């Protein structure tokens, strides 16, 4: 329905300032889709915990096409390029990754801008907890990431049973260091609280439990969302390419 070529889409909790707006539109001169970096403002305790996820994504996502960067709630895109894709699936759960893959499948340039910071309002605490399994279900769209997250729970249990507390501490320390590396990228220290890097092992523990619950949801036919169930987290690029070719 948009009439302009440059289109900005955003969830209703996203808040742009003029600097971020000018920055993302400038990047759109060199890409069909621009993927900025969300940050929470204000930052209550649960937003600090979820920021650990953002920091780790700034180091590695597990996705071969988009190995680093957040999966933000906002994008800038070229309208003509989106219409030319002709393959976007609006019935998947991980809609921001789906949009990125749709552009990539059509040969579009997707630009990741770790230094374009766009504020996002944190959810209420109750809503945060209600999203834990749903967000873990998103990871089904990135099989390598999902498998790695699933493995953490049994591995941690084995280490506990064998009293390998040093190994557990080393794993936690590595996670903190990885998150801190993500915090330092693209001048992120001024944008993200240091406490979020320290909370990275806590977030990882929560996510591995949530991933097992998400797997159980998958076996029952999908995760509950908006009064129904969604089975597909996201389509692969190969699936999207085949769908696009089939529509030509």
N, C-alpha and C positions, 0 to 999 in steps of 0.2 A: 504493500500500500504506500510505501515511501515514494516520494517523487524526486528527491535529490540523489545524486550519484554517491556521495559520501554519506554513509549511514552509521549512526552510533546506537548500539543497543546496550541495555543495561538492566539488571534486576532493580527492583524498587528500593533496595537498601544501599545502592551505590551512590556515591557523592563525588562529582567531579569539581575540581577548582579550575580556574582559567589556565594555569600552567599545564596541568594534565591534559586538558582539552586541546590546547594548542599543540602539545607534544604528540598526542596520539594521531591527530589529523595530519601532522607533518610526516609521520611515519607512513601514513596511508598513501603518500605519493610514490612509495617504493614497494607496495604490496597490495594484495587484494583483501587480506584480512590481517588486522593488527591485534596482537594479544598482549595487553598490558599486565601490570602487577597490582593486584589488590592488597590492601592492608586494612586492618581493623582500626577504627577510631570512633569512640573510645575503646579502651582495651581492658574490660573486666577479666576476671580469672579464666573463664572458659574461652574467651577470645585469645588470651595468652597461650592457652593450651592448643587451640586450633592454629595459632600462628606457627607453632612448631611444625605442623604439616606443610605450611607455606615455605618455611625455611628449608626443609628437607627436599621439597620439590625444586627449589632453586639450585640444588646440587644434582638431583637425579630423579626422574619420574618412572623409569622402567619402560617407557614407550620409545620405540625405535625411531619414530618420526619426530617426536617432540621430547627429546631426552632431558631437557631442563625447562623450568618455568612453571608458574602457577596455572591453574585452570580457572580463570577469572569469571566473574559474573558480568563481564562487560567486554565488548569488542567494538572495533571500528571496521567497517567493511565497504567494499564497492558493490553497489546494488546490481549493476550489470553482471558482475562476476558471480554473484550469488544466484541470480536467475539462470545463468548459463550452466551452473553446476547441475541442476535438475536431478538431484539425488538425495537431498537432505531428508532425514527420517525424523519427524517430530514426535515419534512414539517411543523413543528410547529414554533411559534415565539420565545418562551422562551427556546432557545436551551440549555442553560447552566443548567437550572433546569431540563429540559428533560433528559439530560445526567446523572445527579445525580439520578433522579428517576429510570432511566433504570437500572443502576447498583444496586440500592436498590431492585428493583423488582426481579432481578436475584439472590439476596442473597449476593451481593458483599458488601464489607466493604468500606464505604465512609468516609474519614477522613477529618474533618474540622480543619484547622490550622490557627487560628486567628493571630498567631505570625509570620507567613511566609509572609512577605510583598513583593509584586511584583509591580513595578511601571507601570503606564499606562499613555500614553500621552493623554491629554484632547482633545476633538474635537474642531473645530472652533466654534465660537459663533453661527453662523447661523445653523450649523449642530446640535448643542445642542438643539436649539429651535425646529428644525424639528423632534427631537426624543421624544418630551414630550408625545404626545398621544401614540406613539408606545410603549414606555416603560411602560406607565400606562396600556396598553393592556396586557402586560406580567402578571400583577397582577390578571387577570382573571383565571390564572392557580392555584391561591391560593384563593379560594372563601371567606374564613374568612377574609383575609387581604383586599380583594377587597371590601367586604361589609362594613368593618370598615372605609375604605378610602372614600367610597361613602357617608357614614353617616355624615362625618365631615362638608360638605358644608351646608346641611339643618340645622344641629345643630348649626353651627356658625351663620347662617342667623337668626334663632329664637332668639339666645342670643343677637344679634345686635338689632333686632326689639324690644326686651324687655329691652334693655339698661343694659344687664347683663355684663357690661364691666369687672367686677371683675372676673367672671367665665371665660371669654375669656383670661384674663391675666393669670389666674391660669393654664388654659390648655396650654398656650404657655410656661409657666415656667416649667411645667411638661415635655413638649416635649424637652426643652433645657436640663433639667437634665438627661433625658433618653439618649439623644445624647452624653452628656458629659460622662455618664457612659460607653457608647460604646467606646468613645475615649480613656478612661483610661484602657480598657481591653488589656491584652497582650502587655503592654508597648507602647500603641498606642499614648500617648501624644507626643512622639518624632516623630511620623509619620503623624499625622493629625493636621491641624491648629485649634486652639481654636475657631476661628470665625465660623467654620462650625457647631459647636454645637449651637452657637447663631442663626445661620440661619435655624435651624431645623424647627421652626414654619413656616417660609417662604416656605421651600420645601414642608411641609405638605399641606399648602394652595394651592400651585401649583399642587400637585399631586391629591388632591381631585377634582379640576376642570378638570384635564386631565382624571381622571377616568370616570367622567360623559361623556366626549367626547368619551372616549374609549367604553363606553357602547352603545353610539349612533352608533359607527362604527360596533359593534357586531350586532346590530339590522339591519344594512344595508348589512350584509354579511361578515364582517371582516375588518381588518385594512389594509390600503394600504402599500405595502412593495415591493420594487424592481420592480415596474411596474405592480404589481398584487395585489391580496387581500389574506390575510391569515386569516382564520376563527378561527383555533384552537390555543390557546395560549400554552397549554401544556396538556399532558395526565396524568391522575391519575395513581398512582402506581398500583391500581387494574386493570385498563385497560391494562397497560403494562404487568402485570402478566398473564392476560388472553390471550393477544396476543402471549406472549412467549410460553405458554402452548399449544396454538393452532398450533404453528409452529413445535412442537416437533414430 
